[in-house]
């Protein structure tokens, strides 16, 4: 296995992949060689969502296309004539843009954070049991998924859907604009809430519930099925970017899949975790059980793989609140203390709960606070609550991936709060390897393309800090805390 991290174009091993990532705050791109090593500098163009008090969260799809084209311009120039064998793209998940018959957008791109369709979520739940929906699509009823969004659009802007030729994810729209090819990645389709988790295809029933037909969505391409450019599209690409003549373009995937792969959690033996403003635990599995765990989502990401996991709304957000509100100057010192059963219990749902109970209206709960609960103790209580919340996800993940014995964790909290990482390791009872590379999502997108372009070449592993080993003497403490957490949760939110 190769170990050198980052090379110049002269040292890069062919074939090269150009990877693109559209996130919440910027579009980014980078070149990667056959070993998955970054080649030269990345390119970045910032942007932001348009947000309004009514729940609007949008971005101009054509602006994103222009950003991606400009990034490709920069990167092919930096390749200094070396051919590029593939182009791969990921975007933030659960996006939607409606496209007219002339190929132009009829709407801005709705982002995952757009909550305007919330009223239609309850209508969906009245028509189809949420358990049945979850088992069919791997998703719950939510404003970020397409069924509620399309119903909202029909109710509020019926003329738009009457003129619609296609309803696309942002990555699908961008790649069609750049290459002329129409297709969506399996993972992007899964994050619409309209794909069948068992067949890895569009669900005809969900299409009917959403009020569109199969001709209006992009054909699904699995990870090993690049897009097919027609002669006009291939000629246009070759004219603008000669180094991409003959390159394979891959259908866009959702960034959650790319993040896991970039963290080095590409199979069921390793869990990929994120700890930033929000957090998640995810694992890639080959086989699904007959019954999906009710607290997790499950996204089919190719014909042979699914990504299963759960998400927390409040990780860095909760730690930041505790640091500021409690005026704790050295949080790691508080976390280095030995656990104390007198520490208050915190359910850290500052902006609601996702996994595992999906109590969207839940709010943070502090239990057992007394006159002896100083700021450092309360800070520790918040972090313990976050750790226990990760543990609730892990319990359900273990049923699907019993061989997962390690966790690769990335995100800003990983670097900024090492004491919190140790608390999570103690609470979960498994080693945590902090991944310290930047733009692991972008790298994961490149690695997914390399599976097809260079399947027989060894990949470099991600850079990481020393693993945080769980301390066995604290296991019983966290078992008791977790049991108490569940009792309080059941009393308040079940």
C-alpha positions as MATLAB code, in Angstrom:
seq = 'XXXXXXXXXXXXXXXXXXXXXXXXXXXXXXXXXXXXXXXXXXXXXXXXXXXXXXXXXXXXXXXXXXXXXXXXXXXXXXXXXXXXXXXXXXXXXXXXXXXXXXXXXXXXXXXXXXXXXXXXXXXXXXXXXXXXXXXXXXXXXXXXXXXXXXXXXXXXXXXXXXXXXXXXXXXXXXXXXXXXXXXXXXXXXXXXXXXXXXXXXXXXXXXXXXXXXXXXXXXXXXXXXXXXXXXXXXXXXXXXXXXXXXXXXXXXXXXXXXXXXXXXXXXXXXXXXXXXXXXXXXXXXXXXXXXXXXXXXXXXXXXXXXXXXXXXXXXXXXXXXXXXXXXXXXXXXXXXXXXXXXXXXXXXXXXXXXXXXXXXXXXXXXXXXXXXXXXXXXXXXXXXXXXXXXXXXXXXXXXXXXXXXXXXXXXXXXXXXXXXXXXXXXXXXXXXXXXXXXXXXXXXXXXXXXXXXXXXXXXXXXXXXXXXXXXXXXXXXXXXXXXXXXXXXXXXXX';
ca = [
       0.000    0.000    0.000;
       1.288    3.434   -0.938;
       1.864    5.882    1.893;
       3.058    9.190    0.360;
       0.374   11.854    0.608;
       0.032   14.495   -2.088;
       2.172   14.680   -5.209;
       2.988   17.043   -8.052;
       1.811   16.368  -11.575;
       5.226   14.929  -12.514;
       4.989   12.271   -9.780;
       1.328   11.409  -10.347;
       0.528    7.875  -11.461;
      -1.974    7.606  -14.312;
      -4.887    7.464  -14.762;
      -5.949   10.789  -13.283;
      -9.435   11.637  -12.028;
     -10.864   15.145  -11.763;
     -13.204   15.234   -8.774;
     -15.800   17.940   -8.094;
     -17.769   18.657   -4.925;
     -20.698   21.049   -4.477;
     -21.178   21.805   -0.793;
     -23.244   24.236    1.226;
     -20.624   26.991    1.151;
     -18.552   26.361   -1.969;
     -17.888   24.322   -5.069;
     -14.502   22.594   -5.037;
     -12.391   20.459   -7.295;
      -9.144   18.556   -7.305;
      -7.052   16.134   -9.320;
      -6.253   12.665   -7.963;
      -3.927   10.000   -9.300;
      -4.518    6.261   -9.541;
      -3.448    5.761   -5.909;
      -6.021    8.310   -4.735;
      -3.357   10.898   -3.911;
      -4.212   14.576   -4.397;
      -2.283   16.091   -7.265;
      -1.347   19.750   -6.890;
      -3.667   22.357   -5.401;
      -7.414   22.205   -5.153;
      -9.699   24.853   -6.639;
     -12.557   26.491   -4.767;
     -15.319   28.982   -5.543;
     -17.513   30.087   -2.613;
     -21.272   30.465   -2.694;
     -24.143   30.587   -0.251;
     -27.766   29.544   -0.076;
     -30.576   32.069   -0.329;
     -32.588   31.670    2.872;
     -35.816   33.336    3.968;
     -38.031   33.295    7.025;
     -40.669   31.178    5.259;
     -38.239   28.228    5.119;
     -36.814   28.951    1.666;
     -33.333   27.554    1.071;
     -32.231   27.777   -2.548;
     -29.258   28.189   -4.829;
     -29.070   29.192   -8.484;
     -28.386   25.990  -10.435;
     -26.788   27.837  -13.360;
     -24.411   29.577  -10.989;
     -23.246   26.179   -9.758;
     -22.746   25.040  -13.363;
     -20.611   28.119  -14.025;
     -18.568   27.457  -10.894;
     -17.921   23.860  -11.890;
     -16.929   24.847  -15.414;
     -14.491   27.442  -14.053;
     -12.992   24.888  -11.659;
     -12.530   22.412  -14.494;
     -10.812   25.176  -16.493;
      -8.315   25.693  -13.668;
      -7.649   22.023  -13.034;
      -7.072   20.970  -16.629;
      -4.593   23.833  -16.936;
      -2.757   22.581  -13.850;
      -2.568   19.087  -15.380;
      -0.017   20.490  -17.867;
      -1.110   18.332  -20.758;
      -1.482   15.066  -18.851;
      -4.712   13.356  -19.992;
      -7.519   13.023  -17.458;
      -9.355    9.710  -17.557;
     -12.458   10.502  -15.537;
     -14.622   13.270  -14.093;
     -16.681   12.592  -10.962;
     -19.065   14.845   -9.033;
     -20.766   14.842   -5.669;
     -23.202   17.410   -4.319;
     -25.042   18.075   -1.095;
     -27.895   15.594   -0.864;
     -31.658   16.049   -1.277;
     -31.526   18.815   -3.869;
     -34.202   19.408   -6.508;
     -34.494   21.592   -9.601;
     -37.371   21.532  -12.109;
     -36.314   21.802  -15.756;
     -38.367   22.905  -18.761;
     -38.534   21.447  -22.245;
     -35.766   23.765  -23.420;
     -33.416   22.422  -20.731;
     -33.487   25.650  -18.703;
     -34.421   25.602  -15.003;
     -37.977   26.571  -14.146;
     -37.082   26.868  -10.456;
     -34.019   27.599   -8.383;
     -32.473   24.509   -6.835;
     -34.159   23.645   -3.534;
     -31.521   22.557   -1.010;
     -31.809   19.976    1.735;
     -32.582   22.772    4.218;
     -35.726   24.040    2.450;
     -38.593   23.469    4.877;
     -41.485   25.040    2.950;
     -43.095   21.646    2.150;
     -43.446   20.730    5.858;
     -47.254   20.857    5.779;
     -47.314   18.124    3.149;
     -45.326   15.719    5.325;
     -48.325   15.038    7.551;
     -50.500   14.497    4.474;
     -48.086   11.841    3.248;
     -48.113   10.149    6.639;
     -51.902   10.008    6.479;
     -51.784    8.269    3.095;
     -48.934    5.833    3.584;
     -47.747    4.365    6.875;
     -44.321    5.752    7.700;
     -43.037    2.318    8.602;
     -44.067    1.066    5.153;
     -42.427    4.095    3.517;
     -39.229    3.503    5.461;
     -39.035   -0.170    4.531;
     -39.627    0.631    0.837;
     -37.333    3.634    0.373;
     -35.070    3.613    3.430;
     -36.283    7.135    4.254;
     -38.893    8.723    6.482;
     -41.486   11.352    5.557;
     -39.613   14.651    5.590;
     -39.666   18.052    3.899;
     -36.227   17.448    2.384;
     -37.419   14.519    0.241;
     -39.115   14.874   -3.124;
     -42.632   13.498   -2.423;
     -43.450   16.353   -0.054;
     -41.597   18.870   -2.206;
     -43.403   17.977   -5.407;
     -46.757   18.097   -3.649;
     -45.910   21.509   -2.248;
     -44.849   22.681   -5.697;
     -48.089   21.436   -7.247;
     -50.110   23.193   -4.553;
     -48.235   26.491   -4.700;
     -46.865   26.616   -8.270;
     -48.930   24.226  -10.382;
     -47.918   25.968  -13.611;
     -44.280   25.000  -13.026;
     -44.988   21.278  -12.996;
     -47.290   21.622  -16.002;
     -44.312   22.960  -17.977;
     -41.773   20.531  -16.502;
     -39.854   18.136  -18.715;
     -37.636   16.811  -15.933;
     -37.176   16.966  -12.179;
     -33.475   16.600  -11.381;
     -31.008   16.660   -8.541;
     -28.495   19.483   -8.744;
     -25.670   17.198   -9.875;
     -27.821   15.763  -12.662;
     -28.628   19.249  -13.903;
     -24.999   20.334  -13.783;
     -23.647   17.330  -15.667;
     -26.332   17.639  -18.327;
     -25.412   21.296  -18.795;
     -21.707   20.423  -19.068;
     -21.940   17.283  -21.210;
     -25.462   16.936  -22.606;
     -25.867   13.549  -20.889;
     -28.892   12.847  -18.698;
     -28.436   10.497  -15.762;
     -28.380   10.338  -11.981;
     -26.251    8.362   -9.586;
     -27.944    5.670   -7.529;
     -27.028    7.570   -4.360;
     -28.532   10.825   -5.648;
     -31.747    8.992   -6.514;
     -31.841    7.392   -3.063;
     -31.614   10.773   -1.341;
     -34.789   11.922   -3.125;
     -36.841    9.487   -1.046;
     -38.299    8.028   -4.261;
     -36.040    5.053   -4.983;
     -36.694    1.470   -3.958;
     -34.039    0.421   -1.462;
     -34.295   -3.214   -2.576;
     -34.229   -2.846   -6.364;
     -31.960    0.222   -6.660;
     -34.459    1.687   -9.140;
     -37.113    4.369   -9.083;
     -40.219    3.305   -7.187;
     -43.252    3.581   -9.474;
     -45.493    3.886   -6.430;
     -43.478    6.782   -5.009;
     -43.429    8.493   -8.404;
     -47.227    8.244   -8.478;
     -47.528    9.558   -4.916;
     -45.301   12.507   -5.870;
     -47.314   13.171   -9.029;
     -44.662   12.684  -11.721;
     -43.837    9.859  -14.104;
     -40.692    7.908  -14.896;
     -39.982    9.920  -18.049;
     -39.491   13.025  -15.909;
     -36.660   11.635  -13.783;
     -33.129   10.852  -14.891;
     -32.120    7.245  -15.614;
     -30.208    5.729  -12.699;
     -26.530    4.891  -13.194;
     -24.729    2.682  -10.695;
     -21.175    3.420   -9.599;
     -19.679    1.292  -12.383;
     -21.869    2.806  -15.119;
     -20.430    6.096  -16.450;
     -22.679    8.452  -18.379;
     -22.928    8.003  -22.147;
     -22.139   11.219  -23.999;
     -23.626   11.542  -27.473;
     -21.471   12.788  -30.339;
     -22.500   16.417  -29.852;
     -21.797   16.342  -26.126;
     -18.447   14.598  -26.570;
     -17.441   17.111  -29.235;
     -18.385   20.067  -27.020;
     -16.374   18.670  -24.110;
     -13.341   17.977  -26.303;
     -13.469   21.452  -27.801;
     -13.511   23.252  -24.460;
     -11.302   20.802  -22.560;
      -9.053   18.802  -24.915;
      -7.547   16.933  -21.953;
     -10.993   15.531  -21.207;
     -11.508   14.099  -24.705;
     -12.254   10.458  -24.057;
     -12.669   10.931  -20.306;
     -15.458    9.014  -18.626;
     -17.979   11.189  -16.802;
     -19.694    9.636  -13.814;
     -23.222   10.376  -12.662;
     -23.398   12.602   -9.602;
     -23.535   11.015   -6.162;
     -24.638   12.363   -2.790;
     -21.902   13.698   -0.535;
     -22.686   11.339    2.362;
     -21.471    8.389    0.309;
     -18.318   10.227   -0.751;
     -17.590   11.281    2.827;
     -17.617    7.695    4.063;
     -15.311    6.462    1.311;
     -12.965    9.421    1.758;
     -12.673    8.660    5.473;
     -11.503    5.138    4.698;
     -14.827    3.530    5.650;
     -15.521    1.846    2.347;
     -16.868   -1.472    3.594;
     -18.836   -2.995    6.453;
     -15.778   -3.453    8.682;
     -15.348    0.255    9.404;
     -17.913    2.865   10.382;
     -17.529    6.339    8.942;
     -18.373    9.152   11.314;
     -18.620   12.915   11.100;
     -18.468   15.351   13.982;
     -18.925   18.919   12.840;
     -21.886   21.260   13.397;
     -23.990   18.124   13.076;
     -22.854   14.523   13.123;
     -23.479   11.080   11.677;
     -22.428    7.451   11.767;
     -22.645    5.482    8.501;
     -21.578    2.086    7.241;
     -21.534    0.590    3.744;
     -23.127   -2.849    3.569;
     -23.639   -5.414    0.831;
     -26.717   -7.148    2.232;
     -29.825   -5.704    3.838;
     -31.985   -7.445    6.425;
     -35.618   -8.204    5.753;
     -36.511   -5.449    8.227;
     -34.591   -2.167    8.320;
     -33.914   -0.709   11.805;
     -36.521    1.956   12.432;
     -34.084    4.554   13.768;
     -31.742    4.584   10.760;
     -31.952    5.702    7.165;
     -30.799    3.433    4.359;
     -29.743    4.759    0.961;
     -29.035    2.402   -1.916;
     -25.825    3.727   -3.491;
     -25.234    1.138   -6.228;
     -26.557   -2.212   -7.374;
     -24.366   -3.977   -4.802;
     -24.119   -1.563   -1.867;
     -26.226    0.472    0.531;
     -25.250    3.179    2.991;
     -26.960    2.817    6.349;
     -26.690    5.263    9.190;
     -28.104    7.889   11.455;
     -27.575   11.598   11.977;
     -27.429   13.988   14.930;
     -28.518   17.595   14.541;
     -26.299   18.921   17.304;
     -22.647   18.018   17.844;
     -20.376   21.035   17.301;
     -23.419   23.237   17.710;
     -24.069   21.773   21.178;
     -20.411   21.978   22.198;
     -20.254   25.582   20.988;
     -23.376   26.446   22.981;
     -21.894   24.868   26.108;
     -18.552   26.650   25.688;
     -20.129   30.064   25.184;
     -23.094   29.861   27.533;
     -21.177   28.259   30.389;
     -18.011   30.313   29.784;
     -15.811   27.201   29.913;
     -12.291   28.160   28.873;
     -10.726   24.681   28.844;
     -13.294   22.120   27.860;
     -10.742   19.335   27.421;
      -9.700   19.727   31.050;
     -13.298   19.130   32.098;
     -13.444   16.074   29.863;
     -10.204   14.675   31.287;
     -11.827   14.262   34.703;
     -12.883   10.830   35.835;
     -16.586   10.193   35.203;
     -18.815   11.043   38.148;
     -22.285    9.521   38.588;
     -23.411   12.856   40.026;
     -22.876   14.509   36.624;
     -26.224   15.729   35.251;
     -27.718   13.901   32.296;
     -28.198   15.883   29.075;
     -30.317   14.965   26.071;
     -28.567   17.288   23.572;
     -31.455   18.008   21.191;
     -30.870   21.749   20.838;
     -32.473   21.857   17.363;
     -34.534   18.670   17.463;
     -33.744   14.999   17.095;
     -33.133   12.943   13.995;
     -31.735    9.468   14.693;
     -32.839    7.401   16.328;
     -36.248    8.620   17.515;
     -36.940   11.298   14.866;
     -38.585   13.594   17.412;
     -38.247   16.751   15.327;
     -39.794   18.961   18.012;
     -37.555   17.676   20.814;
     -35.380   20.167   22.640;
     -32.418   19.797   24.986;
     -33.093   18.414   28.441;
     -30.895   18.801   31.542;
     -31.716   16.334   34.322;
     -30.147   16.095   37.753;
     -28.722   19.634   37.924;
     -28.099   20.799   41.481;
     -26.181   23.510   43.318;
     -22.931   21.564   42.940;
     -23.193   21.469   39.119;
     -20.482   23.915   38.100;
     -19.931   25.042   34.458;
     -17.211   22.449   33.791;
     -19.499   19.672   35.017;
     -22.359   20.855   32.836;
     -19.988   21.092   29.856;
     -18.956   17.508   30.394;
     -22.623   16.512   30.696;
     -23.345   17.981   27.261;
     -20.472   16.056   25.672;
     -21.511   12.845   27.395;
     -25.022   13.347   26.006;
     -23.588   13.676   22.499;
     -21.528   10.513   22.998;
     -24.561    8.563   24.198;
     -26.523    9.827   21.183;
     -23.854    8.427   18.870;
     -24.106    5.206   20.858;
     -27.832    4.919   20.183;
     -27.055    4.918   16.449;
     -24.241    2.408   16.889;
     -26.533   -0.104   18.600;
     -28.768   -0.237   15.522;
     -25.838   -0.184   13.074;
     -24.312   -3.193   14.803;
     -27.304   -5.265   13.751;
     -26.441   -4.612   10.102;
     -22.648   -4.588   10.343;
     -21.632   -6.902   13.196;
     -18.032   -6.996   11.947;
     -17.551   -3.220   12.269;
     -14.875   -2.948   14.930;
     -13.499    0.560   14.323;
     -14.721    4.043   13.551;
     -13.010    6.614   11.315;
     -14.104   10.078   12.415;
     -13.705   13.344   10.537;
     -14.978   16.880   10.913;
     -14.048   20.053   12.752;
     -14.901   18.704   16.218;
     -12.407   15.886   15.695;
      -9.507   18.327   15.426;
     -10.722   21.072   17.761;
     -12.000   18.958   20.675;
      -9.830   15.847   21.089;
     -11.160   15.323   24.599;
     -14.655   14.932   23.171;
     -13.393   12.237   20.788;
     -12.087   10.273   23.789;
     -15.438   10.549   25.558;
     -17.199    9.213   22.449;
     -14.730    6.307   22.237;
     -15.347    5.463   25.911;
     -19.117    5.615   25.490;
     -19.174    3.559   22.278;
     -16.603    1.031   23.407;
     -14.743    0.933   20.077;
     -11.510    2.570   18.863;
     -11.902    5.880   17.050;
      -9.381    6.895   14.411;
      -9.444   10.672   13.798;
      -9.023   11.394   10.079;
      -7.112   14.617    9.584;
      -7.070   15.101    5.811;
      -8.932   18.060    4.368;
     -11.735   17.575    1.846;
     -12.238   13.887    2.509;
     -15.558   14.103    0.650;
     -13.819   15.285   -2.519;
     -11.299   12.483   -2.197;
     -14.071    9.938   -1.709;
     -15.665   11.017   -4.975;
     -12.369   10.429   -6.773;
     -11.964    7.011   -5.156;
     -15.423    5.945   -6.316;
     -14.498    6.758   -9.922;
     -11.151    4.996   -9.566;
     -12.999    1.778   -8.694;
     -13.966    1.663  -12.370;
     -11.057    3.481  -14.021;
      -8.175    1.825  -12.150;
      -9.604   -1.181  -10.292;
      -6.302   -3.009   -9.811;
      -4.226   -0.158   -8.368;
      -3.637    0.068   -4.604;
      -5.067    3.174   -2.956;
      -3.392    5.287   -0.326;
      -5.209    5.355    3.007;
      -6.330    8.634    4.592;
      -4.029   10.534    6.927;
      -5.063   10.113   10.528;
      -4.063   10.860   14.089;
      -3.409    8.092   16.639;
      -6.502    6.090   17.475;
      -8.405    6.841   20.653;
      -8.887    3.540   22.455;
     -11.918    3.059   24.716;
     -11.103    2.765   28.395;
     -12.638   -0.465   29.638;
     -12.957    0.759   33.219;
     -15.509    3.361   32.053;
     -17.771    0.951   30.170;
     -20.135    0.313   33.064;
     -20.506    4.023   33.766;
     -21.674    4.670   30.191;
     -23.972    1.635   30.182;
     -25.753    3.073   33.200;
     -25.845    6.566   31.696;
     -27.252    5.201   28.431;
     -30.004    3.319   30.271;
     -30.935    6.470   32.186;
     -30.898    8.451   28.919;
     -33.469    6.050   27.455;
     -35.716    6.305   30.509;
     -35.766   10.102   30.328;
     -36.264   10.019   26.552;
     -39.182    7.606   26.815;
     -40.839    9.726   29.493;
     -40.604   12.936   27.454;
     -40.644   12.082   23.759;
     -42.103    8.617   23.165;
];
